[in-house]
Each structure stands twice: as structure tokens, then as C-alpha cells.
Amino acid sequence: MHRCSTPALLFTTLLVACGGPPSQSFVGGGGTLTGGDSQGDADTDTDTDTDTDTGVDPELGPLQSACMEGEDGSAAELASIRLSSTITWALDFDAAAEAIGMVDCSYTRTYAGLQRFGWSHLCPECDFIVRGDATMVAGLECYEQIAAEARSVRTELWAIEDGTKLHRSGRDQFPMPTVLAELEGASGDGAPVPVSWASEGNALSDGGSFSLAAEGTVGWSLDPEALQMDPMGPRAAPYACGWECEDPGDLSGVAPITEGEVIPNGRFRDQCGEPVDLWDFHGSYLVIEASQNDCGPCRSMADAHAAFVQEMRAAGIPVRVITLMGNGLSASWETPDAETVADWVQTYGLTEPVLADEAWALSYFPSFIEEYSGESYGYPAWIVVDPALRAIHGNVGFSSWDAVAAVIQADARGQRARHRQARTPVEQAPALPRASAR
């Protein structure tokens, strides 16, 4: 199995034998079989009840159809939270660092951010996330001693959990780290609340180390005039790309992703330029794979996936391969532009959803895959989701689609067996003779 393991690594394209293009195409939704003879007899598993007229296993549900209309209602306007802070960091270098010219000092940043809706995956446990600018107001030359790229202004994400726990990320659209600090109380009305934290033993590349002590205030409040449209509001029209819309409306996702539990929903821009919900693919097996366009094994996976999808559907198993595209190995958390997505689709002739990721995969995949498979995270990374949107498998790397097919076929056999068992009447035991009265 081949993989790209670190953001800095670039792999050359791996050539994988994948056969020619499928003889039949699928149009609309999860793949209505069209044209030619039925492929129902393509299922070589003798323990199936595949409908030989349609190629569909009735016990696994039909291949999905495209949406015919949009959803009721309109997106709501949401009032947004504003958060601000002023923090001063004090640096204390050890003797080895001072010997190479480092000088104890301090620097101060102010921060102003507005709530960012639709990014709950970056910090699932948080009450809210804000995105804004951190501005260096004093001590830039101090900060330059420890930063390769010291900028006076940078985009940061801040988040609050349970009213008093602070999370912070110095990168835009990046999974939030664990709790950074505990506030000395809750804000909510804009009043500044004291906060502090410290770290020691921070190594310098040229030798020596430093400790850091941060202290300042954080405050936030709801701004009723800062209105934003709900990014998860109802879809106004059918999908331009012809996707299905099978979300039953009563799902509850579990974050982080957990084996046997429904995956969290996500909404991402597709190759037609529209936002698409993962949960709208309910009813099909999903292979959700995270790819980067400069990852060779990712390209091999894309090159072979049309044949894999055709094979599964021809055997009566509804399958979708959903690609979550990042912006390259060195910026996997960034969202690619429309041209990058379009190029991926065109290069491999894809008719499956290719979605511009917003760090959803980077937020959810690593912990699940590493715990499930024991493999360290890399690309491509993929999870298999059953028709009820429950995570059933996950791994990294690619050599062929055989391992993915085996997972889905085994789960499909189990579902068939459970359906048959549920249909079989329970035989009643013969009545026992009644005891005589005494």
C-alpha cells in the first residue's frame, strides 16, 4: 500500500492497473443503471437475491435517484458573536539561547473576531468559533526571535468551550487544538475576563530553549446587528450535478467519528459550484476519501475508482465515492479553488462528488483512522460508511480497491442475512400439557 505521509512530501504518480472505462454510465443520484443489458448477473456472490432485471439487491435498498426539487423554507439570518482580547506574552530564554544572542522580552497582540458558522468540525466540543485578525501592537522584534515568519497581522481562530475553556489556532481554517487555558470566569456581555497560560522547554532550532508566560483578557457578546445567513440552511433547488437528497431528517451525528455511529454532517462546494451535504447520500455505501492533488497514491485511487463504483453497483450494492479535496500536501487544511476541483474531475473523468474540503477530513479522520487501523495519518485517507451513515472502516494509503470492496461486500452480506432473519417467522414451540388440578 502506498501513501503520502507528511505535508512536506511529494510522491510521484504510482501506476496502477485499473482496466478500461466502464461500459455503462450512471446518471442521476447514486447511479440509476441505464443502457445495455442488465448486469444483475455480475454478482458472483451466490448468497444474494439480486434482482436480475435491475441489478439491484432489494434487501440493500435501491440505487438512489437525483433530487427533483429543493427543500422547504429558506436560510435563517443568525446573529453573530464578537470576541476580542488583549494578550501579552513574556519570553524567558535559557543560558544556551542567550549565548547565541536571544534576549528576554515581551510582545502584545490584540484580537477581534466574528463568529464563523459552519465550522463546528474544527472544534466539535466548542460553544462557538470566531475568525478574525490578531494584530501585533508591541514587541514585533521580540516575536521575531522565535518565529520564522513574523507578521504584524495574521488570521486566527478562537473558540470557547463550556463558557470558560479557551481554544486558539494560529492558522486559518485549522482544527482547533486541545484546551489552551481556563478563563477566570465567563463573559457573554462583552466584559473582559482574565486569562493566563504558560509553557516551558520550547526548543529553538539553533540551540537552547525558552519558556513563555501569557496573560491578558478575553471578552465576547452577541451582536444582534451582525447577521449572517445560516450556511446549513435548506437547499433552494435540486443539485445541478444531479446528486440525490436522501437525508431522512432525523439523524444525529457523533463527533469525533466513532465506529458504528452516524458520521457528522458536512456541507462543501462540489464540481458544479454548489454546497452539498454528506447526509444527502444516505442509503448508499460511502467511501469518503481525503485526497491532495500532489499526492501520487491519491491520483492512483482516483484513476481506478470509476471501475470500482461500476462493479459494486452492477452487483446490486449502491456505492458512492466522495472525494474531499484539500489544497495540497503542504496546505492540506486549506480549501482548493474551483479550478483545482475541476481539473481533478476532468483528469480522471469522475462522475462522483468531488468536494472542496474545509478541513473536515483533517478534523475527523486522523483520530478515527489511527485508532481503528493503527496506521499513522497520511494521504489518501478513507473511511467506509454504511447506508445508514455509520462508520464501519477506515485506513490510509492505496494499492487497489480490493480491500475497500471486501469491506463493503462483507457488510452487505451481513445486512442481507439480518434482513432475511427478520423476515423469517419465528417457529412456535409446541404447547405443554396443562398440569392437572389437585
N, C-alpha and C positions, 0 to 999 in steps of 0.2 A: 504494500500500500504506500502511495506517495502523497506527500503533503508539503505545505509551506508552513513552517513552524513559528517564525518570528516576523514581525512587521518589516524588519530590515532586509530579509532575504528575498531574492527574486529567483524563481525557478524557471528553467526553460520548459517549453511545452513538451509534455510527455505524449508520445504517440500511442494510442490505444486502439486496437482493432474493434470496431463497433458496428460493422456492417453498413449496408447502404441505407438510403432513406426509406421510411415506411411506405408500403404500397397504398395505404389508405390514410386519409387525413381525418381529423376530428374537428368538428365545427360546433361552436356554441357550448358554453359551460364546460363541464368536466368531460365532455367527449362523446357526443352522440355519434354512433357508428354510421358512416354514410358511404354509399357506393360499393360496388363489388359484392361478392358473396359474403354470407355471414362467416365470421371467424369463431363462432361458438365452439367448434370442434378443436380450436387451437389449445384448449385447456387440457394438458396431458395428465393432470391430476385426476385419477379415476374416482376419487371421493368427492365429486362435485355434482351439482344439479344445474349446470349452466344451461340456459335457455338457448337451444340451437338455432332459433330464429333471430335472436337479437344479440347473442354473445354476452348476455348479462346474467349474472348469478342472482336470482330473485331474492335469495336469503341475505345478500350483502347490500341490497338496495340498488336502484337504477343508476346508470351513469347520469350525471347531473345535466340540467338544461340551463341555457342562458337566461338571465333576468329579462322579463318582458316589460317591467315598469319600475319606477323608483319607489322610494319609501315615503310613507305618510309623514306630514309635518315638515317643519323647517328648523334649521340650526338655531339654537338659542344664543343670545348675547350674554356673555359671562363677565361679571365684574372681576377685576384682577387685583391681586395683592402686590403691593410695592414694598420692597425691602431695602434698607440702607444700613451701612456700617462704616465705622472708622476703626482701623486696627493698626497698631504699631508693633513691629517685630524687632526684637533685640538679638543681635548675633554676638556670640561669645566664642572666639577661636581658641583652640588649644595651642600649646607651645610650638608644636611642629608646624601648624598652619601659620602662626605668627612669624616663624623663622623664614618662611617663603614670602612674607610681605603682607599677610592678611591682618586687618585691623578691626578690632571690635567696634561696632557701630549699630545704628538702628535705621529703619525706614518705615514710612507710614503710607497706607493706601486708604482711600475712601471707595465705597462701593454703592452703586444704585442699580437695582434690577426690578424687572416687571415679571409677574408670573408667566410661566410658559406652560400652556395646556398641551396635552397630547404626548408628553414626555414622561409619563409616570413610570415607564420601564427603566428609566435611568436611576430611579430611586423608588422602588415599589412600596417601601415602608414609610415613605415621607408624606407629610400632610400637603405640601406644595413645593414646587421648584420655581426659582426665579432665574432669569437670564439677564445679564447686564454688564456694565463696564466697571472694572477695577482701575482706579486712577492713582498713580504714584504722586503724592503731594509733597513728599520729602524723602530724601535719602536714596535717590536712584543710584548714585555712585556706590553706596553701601551694598545695595542689592546686586550690583554688577559683579561683586566678588564671588557670588555663589550661583549666578545664572548665566548660562551660555547665551541666551537671548533676552536681555533686559529691556523691556519696553515700558514706556510711561503709562500706556493704557492697554489693557487686554480684556478679552471677554471671559467671564467666569460664570459658573453655575453655583448657586447657593440653594440649600433646601433645609427645611425644618421637619423634624420627626417628633411626634408626641408633644409638640408645643415648645420643647426646650432643648432638643438634641440637634446640633448643627452639623450639616454635611456641606462640603465645599469641593469644587473641582476647578482647577486652573485651565481646563480645556473646554472648549465649546462642544456641546452635544456629546458628552462623555459620561460613561457610567459613574455614578457618584460613589466615592469610597465609603468606608465604614465611618461611624460617628467620629467627628473631629473633636468636638468639645460639648460640654453641657453648659447651657446658659444659666445664669443665676436667677432665672425667673422667666415667665412667658411675657411676650409683648402682645401684639394684636391690635393695639391702639396707636402704634407708631412710636411709643415711648422707648428710648434706648435702654437696653438691658446689658449689664456687664457680662463679658465672656473672656476666657483666657485658656491658653493651652501651651504646651511645651514639648520639645523633642530634643534628644541628646544623641551623640555619636553619629552625626551626619558626616559621612566621609567626603573628602574633597579629592578630585581626580589627581591633583598634583601632590597630594600628601597632606596629612593632618585631618582634623575634623572640627566641627563646631556644634554648639548647642543653640537652640532657638527658643525664645520665650515671646509669645504673642499675647497682647492684651488690648481690649477695646470694648466697643459696644455694638449691638445689633438691635434693630427695631423694624417692625413691619405693621402694615394695616391694609385693610380692604379699601380700594379706591373705586367707588361706585361709578365714577366717570370714565375709568379706564376699561372700556368694554371690548371684548374680543369674541369672535364667533367660535362656538364650540367646534373644535376640529373633528370630534367624533359624532357630529350631528347626522341626521338622516341623509341618505343619498337621494338626490333630486331626480335622477333618471337612470335607465338601465346602463350598465357598464358599456362604454364604447368598444372595449376589447371583447365583449361577449361573455364575460365571466358569469358564473352563477351567483345567486344571492340566497344561500340556504341557511343562514343563521336562524336557528329556531326562536331566538329572542329570550330564552330563559337560561342561558349559560352563565357560569360563574368560573372564571379562570383562576388558577392558582399560581402565585409568584413567590419564589422562583419556580421555574419549571420542575415538576415532580413526576416521576414515573407513575402512570396510571391515573393522572389527574388532567383536567382540561387545561390546555395551554392558555396563557394570557392573550387577549386580542391585540392586534396592532393594525394601524392604518398607514399605508405607504403609497407613493406615486408609482403607477405602472407604466408600461411602454406606450400606452395611449395618453399619458399625461394626467390620469385621473387617480384620486385616492381610492385604495382598495382595502377592504377588511379581510384579515385572515379567517375570521369566523364565517365569512360568507362561503367558504369552501367546505363547510360541514357536510358530511355524507360521503366524502371521498377519503381514501388514504392520502395523506400528505407527506411528501418528502420535502421538508423545508431546509434548504441548503444555503449556507453563507459562503459567498464567493467574492474574490477580488480579481479584477481584470488582468493583473500582472502575476497571477499565480498559475503555473503550468498545470498542476493536477486539477485545478478548478476548471480550466479550459477543457481538459480531457473529459471531465464529468459532464460538462455542458454538451460536448460533441456527441456523447453517447446517450444522452437522456431521452431523446425523442423515441429511439428504438425501444428503450426500457418501458416508457409510458405506453407505447403501442402494444407491446407484448402483454403487459398487465391488463389493459382494458380488453384486449382481444380474448383474454382468459376469463372475462366477466368480473374483473376486480377494478372498481373505479379508483383511479390514482391521479393525483396532481403532483407535479414537481414545481415547487415555488422557490424561485431564486431570490435571495436577499442580497443585493449588490452593495458592497462597500466602495470606498473611493481609492482602493489600492492598499497594498500591504503596509505601506508606511503611514497610512491615514485611514485605517480600516473603520474607524468610528464615524468618519465623515460621510455625508450623503453625496452620491455621484450625480453629475448633471444629466440632463435628458439625452445628450449626445452619447455619453458613455453607455447608458442603458440601451439605447437604440443600436449602437454598434455591436453590443453583446448579442442582442436578439437577431440582428441581421447576419452576423458572422456564423451563427450556429443554426439559423433557420428555426428559431424557437417559436412555438405557439402556446407555450405555457406562461404563467405570470412571471415576469421579471420585475421585481420591486426595488425601488431605491431605498435602501435601508437607512434608518435614523438611529443607528447603534442599538437596535432592538436585539439583534443576534449577539452582539458583544456583551449586552447586559444579561442575557438569559442563557446562552449556550454554554459558556465555559464551565460553570459550576455543575450543570446537569451532565454534560458530556464527560467531564473529568471524573465525577463520582460514578457515573454509570459504566463507563468503559475503562477507566483507569489510565486513559491517554491524556497527555498534556494538550492544551488547546492549540489549534492551528487551522489551516485552510486547505481544502474545503472542509467545513464542519457541517454536519447534518443531523437532523432528528427525524424520526418517523412518527407520525401522528395517525391514530386510527380514525374511522369515520365519525366517532363521537368527539373528536378533537382531543383525545387523551394521548399524552406522550408515551410511546412504548419502546423506543430505542434511540440511541444516539452514538455518533462516532466521528472521527476525523480522518482525512486522507481519502484517496481514491485509487483503486486499481481496476475495478469493474463494478457494474451494477448488480452483480450476482448476490452479494451479501445483503443488499437492500431488498432485492426481490425475495430472498429466502425469509427475511423478517416478515414481510407483508404476507407472503403465502402461508406462513405458519400461523400468523394471527387470523387470516381469513379462514383457514381450516378450523381453528378454534371457534370462530364465530358461527360457522356453518353447523358445527357439532352442537353448540349451545342452542341454536335455533331449532334444530331437529329434536333435541331433547325436550325443549319447551312445547313442541307440537305433539309429542308422543303422549297419549293418555296414560295416566298412572293406573296400573292394574290394581284392582281392589282385592284385598285378601279375603278368603272365604270366611263367612260368619262363623263364630264359635258357638257351640251348643250352649243354650242358656242353662245355668245351674238350676237344679230343682229346688223348690222351696222346702224348708224343713219346719 
